[in-house]
Amino acid sequence: MARRKPSRPQLQREPDLAEARPPEAVPAFEPLTTASPQESALLERFRALPFDRQQEVQDFVDFLRARVPRARARVPLKGVLADAGIDLSDEDLRQLRHER
């Protein structure tokens, strides 16, 4: 009886970049949260755009987000003062905060 070679799984060839085509629109998905009517309308318009225009929209959104100042991390005043060896009561701190 002849022995058969074990079959090897066939690997699928990945398409060359020249063959790859961008999707025409963002695929539909089920949102995890309910979008407002304004968000839904915007998303509908976005999906109707060709891929290259969607990229432009994403770049523009990134540009807008970069213009929004980021909130600075708040450092607890009491901790900073304690590190400097200054001991203030909670009442002293409340008064200082209201004097601005």
KEDOFI-642654 format. One record per atom (N, C-alpha, C): residue in three letters; x, y, z. Coordinates in steps of 0.05 Angstrom, whole numbers, plus 32768, in hexadecimal, padded with zeros to 4 digits. Layout:
% KEDOFI-642654
ALAXYZ;...
//
This chain:
% KEDOFI-642654
MET80117FE98000;MET800080008000;MET801280198000;ALA800C802B7FEE;ALA801C80437FEB;ALA801480588000;ARG80278065800B;ARG8022807A801F;ARG801D80948011;ARG800880A2801A;ARG800280BD800F;ARG801180D2801E;LYS801A80E6800F;LYS802680FD801C;LYS8011810D802B;PRO801781168043;PRO800381278050;PRO7FFF81418040;SER7FE78149803D;SER7FE18161802E;SER7FE9817A803E;ARG7FF4818D8030;ARG7FFB81A6803C;ARG7FE581BA8038;PRO7FE081CA804C;PRO7FCC81DF8047;PRO7FD681F38032;GLN7FC381FB8021;GLN7FCA820E800C;GLN7FCA822A8018;LEU7FE082378014;LEU7FE28253801D;LEU7FD782658008;GLN7FC882788010;GLN7FBD828B7FFD;GLN7FD182A27FF9;ARG7FD582A87FE0;ARG7FE882BD7FD9;ARG7FDB82D87FDF;GLU7FEB82E97FEC;GLU7FE183047FF2;GLU7FE283147FD8;PRO7FCF83267FD3;PRO7FCF83357FBB;PRO7FE683497FBB;ASP7FF1834F7FA4;ASP800683637FA2;ASP7FF9837E7FA7;LEU800983917FB0;LEU7FFE83AC7FB6;LEU7FF283B87F9D;ALA7FFD83B17F85;ALA7FF383BC7F6D;ALA7FD783B17F67;GLU7FD283997F71;GLU7FB8838C7F6C;GLU7FA383957F81;ALA7FAD839D7F98;ALA7F9B83A47FAE;ALA7F8B83BD7FA7;ARG7F7283BD7FAD;ARG7F6183D47FA8;ARG7F5583DD7FC2;PRO7F5483F77FC7;PRO7F4784007FDF;PRO7F2983FB7FDE;PRO7F1D83F77FF5;PRO7F0083F37FF4;PRO7EF2840D7FEB;GLU7EDC840A7FDF;GLU7ECD84227FD4;GLU7EC184327FEB;ALA7EBA84258000;ALA7EAE84338017;ALA7EB484238030;VAL7EB184308047;VAL7EB584228060;VAL7E9E840E8063;PRO7EA583F5806A;PRO7E9083E1806D;PRO7E7D83E88084;ALA7E6583DF8081;ALA7E5183E48095;ALA7E5783D480AE;PHE7E5083DE80C5;PHE7E5483D080DE;PHE7E3E83D880F1;GLU7E3B83C88106;GLU7E2783CD811A;GLU7E3483DE8130;PRO7E2C83F68134;PRO7E3884078149;PRO7E3283FB8165;LEU7E4583FF8177;LEU7E4283F68193;LEU7E2F840981A2;THR7E2E8422819A;THR7E1D843581A7;THR7E0B84418192;THR7DF6844D819B;THR7DE3845A8189;THR7DEF84768181;ALA7DF1847A8167;ALA7DFB8493815D;ALA7DE584A8815D;SER7DED84C18161;SER7DD984D7815F;SER7DD184DA8141;PRO7DBB84E7813C;PRO7DB384EC8120;PRO7DC984FA8110;GLN7DD7850C811C;GLN7DED851B810F;GLN7E0485088108;GLU7E0B84F6811B;GLU7E2084E38116;GLU7E1884CF8100;SER7E0084C78101;SER7DF684B480EC;SER7DF784C080D0;ALA7DEE84D980CE;ALA7DEE84E780B4;ALA7E0B84EB80AA;LEU7E1D84F280BC;LEU7E3984F680B4;LEU7E4584DB80AB;LEU7E4084C680BA;LEU7E4B84AC80B3;LEU7E4084A28098;GLU7E2784A78093;GLU7E1A84A0807A;GLU7E2884AE8063;ARG7E2C84C88066;ARG7E3A84D88052;ARG7E5784CE804D;PHE7E6484C88064;PHE7E8084BF8062;PHE7E8184A48053;ARG7E6F84928058;ARG7E708478804B;ARG7E6A847B802D;ALA7E5C848F8025;ALA7E5584938009;ALA7E6D849E7FF9;LEU7E8284A88006;LEU7E9984B37FF9;LEU7EAB849D7FED;PRO7EB984A37FD8;PRO7ECE84907FCE;PRO7EE5848E7FE3;PHE7EF484797FE1;PHE7F0984747FF4;PHE7F1C848B7FF8;ASP7F2584977FE1;ASP7F3984AD7FE3;ASP7F2E84C57FF2;ARG7F1484CA7FEF;ARG7F0784E07FFD;ARG7F0484DA801B;GLN7EFF84C08021;GLN7EFD84B8803D;GLN7F1884BD804B;GLN7F2E84B8803D;GLN7F4884BD8048;GLN7F4B84DB804D;GLU7F4284EC803B;GLU7F448509803F;GLU7F3485118058;VAL7F1D8505805C;VAL7F0C850C8073;VAL7F1B8504808D;GLN7F2784EC808C;GLN7F3584E380A4;GLN7F4D84F580AA;ASP7F5B84FE8095;ASP7F7185108099;ASP7F68852B80A5;PHE7F518534809B;PHE7F46854D80A5;PHE7F3D854B80C2;VAL7F32853480CA;VAL7F2A853080E6;VAL7F43852F80F7;ASP7F58852280EE;ASP7F71852280FD;ASP7F7C853E8101;PHE7F7A854E80EB;PHE7F83856A80EC;PHE7F73857A8101;LEU7F5985768101;LEU7F4885848115;LEU7F4E857C8131;ARG7F5285628135;ARG7F5885588150;ARG7F728563815A;ALA7F8685668148;ALA7FA085718150;ALA7F9E858E8159;ARG7F8A859C814F;ARG7F8685B98156;ARG7F7A85BC8172;VAL7F6C85A8817C;VAL7F5F85AA8196;VAL7F7485A781AB;PRO7F7685BB81BD;PRO7F8A85B981D2;PRO7F8485A181E5;ARG7F98859381EB;ARG7F95857D81FE;ARG7F948587821A;ALA7F84857A822A;ALA7F8285828246;ALA7F9C857A8254;ARG7FA7858C8264;ARG7FBF85858272;ARG7FB88573828A;ALA7FCB85628290;ALA7FC7855082A7;ALA7FC7856182C0;ARG7FB4855C82D1;ARG7FB2856C82EA;ARG7FC3855D82FF;VAL7FD4856D830C;VAL7FE485638321;VAL7FD8856C833C;PRO7FD4855A834E;PRO7FC885638368;PRO7FDA85778376;LEU7FCE858E837C;LEU7FDD85A48388;LEU7FE8859B83A3;LYS7FD8858C83B2;LYS7FE1858483CD;LYS7FFA857283CB;GLY7FFB856183B7;GLY8012855083B3;GLY802B855F83AB;VAL80288573839A;VAL803E85848391;VAL8049859383A9;LEU8037859F83B9;LEU804085AE83D0;LEU804D859C83E5;ALA8042858483E8;ALA804E857283FC;ALA806A856A83F3;ASP806E856683D9;ASP8089856083CE;ASP809C857683D4;ALA8092858F83D4;ALA80A385A683D8;ALA80A685AC83F6;GLY809A859B8407;GLY809D859F8424;GLY808A85B38430;ILE807585BA8421;ILE806185CE842A;ILE804885BE8433;ASP804185C2844C;ASP802A85B48457;ASP801285C7845A;LEU7FFE85C38449;LEU7FE685D4844B;LEU7FCE85C28451;SER7FBB85CE8460;SER7FA385BF8466;SER7F9085C0844E;ASP7F7B85AF844E;ASP7F6785B08439;ASP7F5985CB8438;GLU7F5585D7844F;GLU7F4885F1844F;GLU7F5A86078443;ASP7F7486058448;ASP7F878618843B;ASP7F868615841D;LEU7F8585FC8413;LEU7F8585F783F6;LEU7F6B860283EA;ARG7F5485FE83F8;ARG7F3B860883ED;ARG7F3C862683EA;GLN7F47863483FE;GLN7F49865183FD;GLN7F5B865A83E6;LEU7F71864C83E2;LEU7F84865383CD;LEU7F76865083B2;ARG7F67863B83AE;ARG7F5986358395;ARG7F44864B838E;HIS7F38865583A3;HIS7F238669839E;HIS7F2D8685839B;GLU7F46868A83A2;GLU7F5286A583A1;GLU7F5986AD8384;ARG7F5B869B8372;ARG7F6386A18357;ARG7F5286B5834B;
//
